[in-house]
């Protein structure tokens, strides 16, 4: 499960993360896991309508981060959120 979380050997500035985008009505939530430059994994649940309500957990084990990510995605879907998009992001805006 941690295959999508790795630092590129060729470019030290290339960070990859798994991103899921959920929608419910007019609201959108981003749920992602990112490999940080220090070797930790940051899992974030980010409600786009309320950035101050962001939830972030930091992990040293990629499997723990992936489990957190999967658990959050399952909880969102059980609460009626629809998965709108997903993928590995390789560049930040």
Secondary structure, 3 states (H helix, E strand, C coil): CHHHCCECCCCCCCECEEEEEEEECCEEEEEEEEECCCCCEEEEEEECCCHHHCEEEEECCHHHHHHHHHHHHHHHHHCCCEEEEEEEECCCC
